[in-house]
């Protein structure tokens, strides 16, 4: 059985909270690192951000599916 990534794993995939906030901002999605910190603390990424993260991962050649994001909680 494949282990599903946690919210912290997904954030780490992008280099951490600040790099992820910067990358999302550069992609036109307004967010700050404190919001991403809450994702990690709460153990869940808001569904409204899933496609943004999937698209950002794809643009960077990273493997991240909507299923990964849905199961991150």
N, C-alpha and C positions, 0 to 999 in steps of 0.2 A: 504494500500500500504506500502510495506517495504521501509524504508529509506535506501538509499545506503550510504555506508561509504565514507567519504572524504579521501584524501591522508593523512591528519593529523590523522584521525581516525585509518587508517591502520598502520601508524607508531606507534601510541600509543598502538596498540594491542600488539606490540613487546616490549613495555617498553620505547619507545622514540628513538630518532635519534642515539645516541651513542650505546645503546644496540642492535639496529637493525643492525647497521654497523658492530659491533663485531660479531653478530650471522651470518650474511651473509659471513663475512670473514672466520669464523670458518667452514662454509659450503663450502669454496673454491671459493667464489665469491668476487673478489677484488672491494672494494668500501669504501669510507670514509664518515664520518658523514656530511661533507659539501655538498656532492652530495644529501644525503637524506634531508638535510635542503632545498635544491633547490626544491625537490619534494613537500615539504610542502608549500614553498613560492609560487610555480607555481600552486599548486593545482592538480598536475598530477604526476603519476608514469610512467616512461617509459615502454612501452610494453615489451621491452627486459628483464625487471626485473620481469614480472608478474609470470612466472612459478617458478622462484627462490623463490619468496615470498609465493606463494601457497604451494610449497613443504616444505618450512621452517615452515609455519603455521601448515601443516599436521603433521610434525615431532614433533611439540610441542602440538598437540592436540587442535589446534585453528581452528575455522571455518573461512575460507577465500576462496572464489571461484574466478575463472577467471572473472566471471560476476561482482563480487564486485570490482575487480581491474579495469575492463574496465569502470565501471560506477563511479569510484572515481573522475573523472575529472569534 
